[in-house]
Amino acid sequence: MKNAVHFGAGNIGRGFIGKLLADADVQVTFADVNGPLVDQISHKQEYKVKVVGSKCQIDTVSHVTAVNSASDDVIDRIVHTDLVTTAVGPNVLDIIAKTIATGITKRFEAGNDKPLNVIACENMVRGTTHLKGEVYKYLDDSLHAKADELIGFVDSAVDRIVPPAEAANDDPLEVTVESFSEWIVDESQFKGDIPDIAGMEKTNNLMAFVERKLFTLNTGHCITAYLGCLKGHRTIREAIEDPEIYFDVKQAMQESGEVLIKRYNFDPELHAAYINKILDRFANPYLVDEVDRVGRQPIRKLGVNDRLIKPLLGTIEFSTENDTLLKGIAAACKYHNETDPQAIELQKSIQDQGIKKTLAHYTGLDEDSLEVQKIEHIYKQL
C-alpha cells in the first residue's frame, strides 16, 4: 500500500493516525476544511510531533500533503488511493459520507477495481459501520453490490491522548502526543490484502478492545474531568493528583472493568494493570489537558452506547457494583460550560424538567429505576 487519504488534519489526525501511516512509508494526503492549515501542510509537506512519556522526543513526519475536503481534489485522491482513514469526530462522519460516496462512484467510473479500505478512527463504537450506512445513502443502488465486493469498511478502536497545544516556536503544525498509542482493527472486514502498518494491530474480537478502551480510558477520563471541574481543578493531571478523585476514578474503572471481565473473560490481573497504566497516563507531566476539553459534549457522553451509561448497563446486566459510576454520571449532570452548547442544553433541561426526567431523556434509563433514584440522591449531595 502506498497512498492514503486521511480526513481530519487536526491534532489527532496529524499526531496519531497520520503519523503512523507516514512512519509506515504511506504517502498521506490530509483532507480538511481549514484552508490555512491545508495550505501550510501542502506547502511544507512535513510537520513535527512531540512525543511525551517518561522522556520527550521530537519526530518529523514527512512526505505528506493536504487538500481541501470541500474541493474536487479530494474526490480525485479517493479515485486513486489505497486507504481512506478519518479522525474528524463522530458528528462529522455524516458530513464527509457524501464526499466518500462520490469518490467511490468516480473510482468505479474510472475503472479502478482495486480494493479500497475505509477506517473511521473515532471515539465511537463501530464508527466505520455507521459511516458505511451513511455512505451507502449517497451511493446509487446499482453500485451497492460492487461496493460490497471491493470496498472494505473496517471498524477500529483507537487510543491516544492528544491534547490541544499552543503552537511551539510559532510552528502551527507542531503537535504534542503521549507515547502510548493503540490502533486495533477488525481484520475480518478488510477487502484485499491487509496493510502492514506498525502500530496497527489486527484482531477478530474487536468489540472486546472497543469496550475495554471505552469502559476504561474514556470512562475514567470523563469522570476525572467532571469531578475535577466540581473541585476547581484546571487540568486532568491536577484532578487525578487529588487523592479523593484518584480513588473515585480508579473505583469507577474497577466497576466497569468487572463488566469486561465477565463479558469477555479478561484476566483480572492484566486488566488491573491496564487500569493502573491509564491512571499513570492521566498524570503525565508533559501533557496539559484541560478538564473542560475532556468534559465537553456531556449529552453525547451520557448516550446509551457511550462511556458512562454503557458500562452502567453492564453492571446492571451482571448485578455488580456501580456506586462510583453513578457518582460519575451525577457529576456529568453538574457540568457547567458556557462555551459548550451541550452543557448549556443539559443544564436547561435539568432546570426545566428536573434531574430524573433529564436522565431518562438523554440516557434511556427508566425514570423510576433504582439507578436514577441513586443518581438523583448523589447529584443533590455533590
ZALOVEX-758882 format. One record per residue (C-alpha): x, y, z; residue in one letter. Coordinates in steps of 0.1 Angstrom, whole numbers, padded with zeros to 4 digits, always signed. Example, Ala and Ser with C-alpha at 12.3 -4.5 7.8 and 13.67 -1.06 7.14 Angstrom:
2
+0123-0045+0078a;+0137-0011+0071s;
END
This chain:
382
+0000+0000+0000m;+0014+0034-0009k;-0013+0061-0006n;-0039+0071+0020a;-0065+0099+0022v;-0070+0110+0058h;-0100+0131+0067f;-0091+0155+0095g;-0058+0174+0098a;-0063+0184+0134g;-0041+0174+0163n;-0054+0138+0164i;-0051+0134+0126g;-0015+0147+0125r;-0003+0134+0158g;-0018+0099+0157f;-0031+0082+0125i;-0013+0104+0100g;+0019+0099+0119k;+0015+0061+0120l;+0007+0060+0083l;+0036+0082+0073a;+0060+0063+0095d;+0050+0032+0075a;+0061+0049+0043d;+0025+0056+0032v;+0020+0089+0012q;-0006+0107+0033v;-0030+0133+0019t;-0048+0151+0046f;-0083+0164+0038a;-0097+0192+0059d;-0119+0223+0056v;-0094+0245+0074n;-0079+0264+0045g;-0048+0279+0062p;-0040+0245+0078l;-0043+0228+0044v;-0021+0255+0028d;+0006+0251+0055q;+0007+0213+0052i;+0007+0213+0014s;+0034+0239+0014h;+0058+0224+0040k;+0049+0187+0033q;+0062+0179+0068e;+0055+0187+0105y;+0069+0179+0139k;+0053+0157+0166v;+0065+0160+0202k;+0061+0125+0217v;+0060+0126+0255v;+0062+0098+0280g;+0089+0091+0305s;+0110+0112+0282k;+0103+0137+0254c;+0114+0134+0218q;+0105+0153+0186i;+0098+0133+0154d;+0095+0148+0119t;+0066+0135+0098v;+0073+0139+0061s;+0060+0131+0027h;+0026+0145+0035v;+0003+0169+0017t;-0032+0183+0021a;-0063+0192+0001v;-0095+0210+0010n;-0121+0184+0018s;-0148+0205+0002a;-0130+0206-0031s;-0129+0182-0061d;-0092+0175-0053d;-0102+0151-0025v;-0126+0132-0049i;-0097+0127-0073d;-0075+0114-0045r;-0101+0088-0034i;-0103+0076-0071v;-0067+0065-0069h;-0059+0059-0032t;-0054+0026-0014d;-0068+0036+0020l;-0092+0062+0035v;-0090+0070+0072t;-0108+0096+0094t;-0102+0115+0126a;-0129+0141+0124v;-0151+0134+0154g;-0183+0113+0154p;-0205+0142+0144n;-0186+0149+0112v;-0187+0114+0098l;-0222+0120+0084d;-0209+0152+0067i;-0180+0135+0049i;-0200+0105+0039a;-0213+0121+0007k;-0177+0130-0003t;-0165+0094+0002i;-0195+0081-0018a;-0188+0105-0046t;-0151+0094-0046g;-0162+0057-0047i;-0186+0064-0076t;-0159+0082-0096k;-0134+0054-0088r;-0157+0028-0103f;-0164+0051-0133e;-0126+0054-0138a;-0124+0016-0140g;-0104+0013-0107n;-0114-0021-0094d;-0087-0024-0068k;-0099-0030-0032p;-0103+0001-0011l;-0105+0000+0027n;-0121+0028+0048v;-0113+0030+0085i;-0130+0056+0108a;-0106+0062+0137c;-0131+0078+0161e;-0142+0076+0197n;-0173+0057+0190m;-0184+0021+0189v;-0183+0006+0154r;-0179+0041+0139g;-0169+0027+0104t;-0201+0006+0102t;-0220+0038+0110h;-0201+0056+0083l;-0208+0028+0058k;-0245+0033+0063g;-0242+0070+0056e;-0220+0064+0025v;-0245+0039+0011y;-0273+0066+0013k;-0253+0086-0013y;-0242+0056-0035l;-0266+0047-0063d;-0283+0014-0056d;-0268-0001-0087s;-0233+0003-0071l;-0240-0013-0038h;-0231-0049-0049a;-0198-0037-0063k;-0191-0017-0032a;-0198-0047-0011d;-0172-0066-0031e;-0145-0040-0033l;-0149-0015-0005i;-0139-0027+0030g;-0154-0007+0059f;-0132-0016+0088v;-0142-0009+0124d;-0114+0001+0147s;-0106+0010+0183a;-0082+0040+0188v;-0065+0052+0219d;-0040+0081+0222r;-0043+0113+0243i;-0037+0143+0220v;-0045+0175+0239p;-0047+0208+0222p;-0013+0226+0225a;-0001+0261+0219e;+0020+0263+0187a;+0056+0258+0198a;+0083+0280+0183n;+0055+0297+0163d;+0050+0264+0144d;+0013+0260+0139p;+0018+0224+0126l;+0037+0210+0156e;+0015+0187+0178v;+0021+0170+0212t;+0011+0134+0218v;+0016+0109+0246e;+0040+0080+0238s;+0012+0054+0243f;-0010+0046+0213s;-0033+0018+0204e;-0050+0013+0170w;-0068-0020+0167i;-0087-0030+0136v;-0112-0058+0127d;-0093-0080+0104e;-0124-0097+0091s;-0137-0066+0074q;-0108-0058+0050f;-0111-0063+0013k;-0079-0075-0005g;-0046-0075+0014d;-0045-0062+0049i;-0019-0034+0050p;+0012-0039+0072d;+0014-0008+0093i;+0034-0007+0125a;+0012+0003+0154g;-0020-0010+0137m;-0030-0043+0155e;-0054-0068+0139k;-0080-0087+0158t;-0110-0109+0152n;-0125-0098+0185n;-0127-0061+0181l;-0156-0054+0205m;-0136-0066+0235a;-0110-0040+0227f;-0135-0013+0218v;-0153-0017+0251e;-0120-0021+0271r;-0110+0013+0258k;-0145+0029+0262l;-0150+0015+0297f;-0115+0023+0310t;-0098+0052+0292l;-0130+0071+0282n;-0149+0064+0314t;-0120+0073+0336g;-0111+0103+0316h;-0145+0120+0317c;-0152+0111+0353i;-0118+0127+0362t;-0129+0158+0342a;-0163+0161+0358y;-0151+0156+0394l;-0122+0179+0386g;-0145+0206+0375c;-0165+0203+0407l;-0134+0208+0428k;-0120+0237+0407g;-0091+0218+0391h;-0080+0231+0357r;-0062+0201+0341t;-0066+0163+0341i;-0032+0159+0358r;-0043+0183+0387e;-0075+0164+0391a;-0060+0129+0391i;-0034+0140+0416e;-0063+0149+0440d;-0064+0117+0463p;-0102+0118+0465e;-0107+0120+0427i;-0080+0094+0421y;-0098+0070+0445f;-0132+0075+0428d;-0118+0073+0392v;-0099+0041+0400k;-0130+0026+0417q;-0152+0035+0387a;-0128+0019+0363m;-0128-0012+0385q;-0166-0013+0384e;-0166-0010+0346s;-0137-0035+0344g;-0158-0061+0363e;-0182-0060+0334v;-0154-0066+0309l;-0140-0095+0329i;-0174-0112+0330k;-0183-0104+0294r;-0150-0112+0276y;-0132-0133+0302n;-0104-0108+0306f;-0077-0118+0330d;-0084-0098+0362p;-0047-0091+0370e;-0039-0080+0335l;-0069-0057+0335h;-0059-0042+0369a;-0025-0035+0353a;-0043-0018+0324y;-0063+0004+0348i;-0031+0015+0365n;-0015+0023+0332k;-0044+0045+0323i;-0041+0063+0357l;-0004+0069+0350d;-0012+0084+0316r;-0037+0108+0332f;-0008+0121+0354a;+0017+0125+0325n;+0036+0157+0335p;+0042+0166+0298y;+0005+0167+0289l;-0015+0198+0297v;-0051+0185+0291d;-0078+0208+0304e;-0108+0193+0322v;-0131+0215+0300d;-0118+0199+0269r;-0124+0163+0282v;-0157+0171+0297g;-0173+0189+0267r;-0203+0175+0250q;-0218+0159+0281p;-0250+0149+0263i;-0231+0127+0239r;-0211+0112+0267k;-0244+0104+0285l;-0257+0085+0255g;-0268+0049+0259v;-0238+0035+0239n;-0212+0058+0254d;-0187+0059+0282r;-0209+0064+0312l;-0242+0046+0305i;-0229+0016+0286k;-0207+0003+0314p;-0235+0011+0339l;-0259-0011+0319l;-0233-0038+0320g;-0232-0036+0358t;-0270-0040+0358i;-0268-0069+0335e;-0242-0087+0357f;-0255-0075+0390s;-0222-0059+0400t;-0212-0028+0420e;-0218+0006+0403n;-0219+0032+0430d;-0189+0052+0417t;-0201+0050+0381l;-0234+0065+0394l;-0214+0093+0410k;-0196+0099+0377g;-0229+0103+0360i;-0242+0127+0386a;-0210+0147+0382a;-0216+0149+0345a;-0250+0163+0352c;-0233+0191+0372k;-0210+0201+0343y;-0213+0238+0335h;-0195+0253+0305n;-0209+0285+0289e;-0190+0278+0257t;-0204+0243+0252d;-0239+0241+0236p;-0245+0206+0250q;-0236+0217+0286a;-0260+0246+0283i;-0288+0224+0269e;-0282+0198+0297l;-0284+0224+0324q;-0315+0240+0310k;-0332+0206+0309s;-0323+0199+0345i;-0336+0233+0355q;-0369+0229+0335d;-0376+0191+0338q;-0356+0181+0369g;-0327+0156+0371i;-0348+0124+0368k;-0367+0133+0336k;-0334+0147+0321t;-0316+0114+0328l;-0345+0094+0313a;-0345+0116+0282h;-0307+0116+0275y;-0296+0082+0288t;-0326+0060+0281g;-0326+0049+0318l;-0360+0043+0333d;-0370+0075+0353e;-0383+0053+0381d;-0353+0029+0382s;-0332+0024+0413l;-0301+0038+0394e;-0318+0071+0385v;-0330+0074+0421q;-0294+0069+0433k;-0280+0094+0408i;-0305+0120+0419e;-0295+0114+0455h;-0258+0118+0447i;-0265+0148+0425y;-0281+0167+0454k;-0251+0158+0476q;-0224+0169+0451l;
END
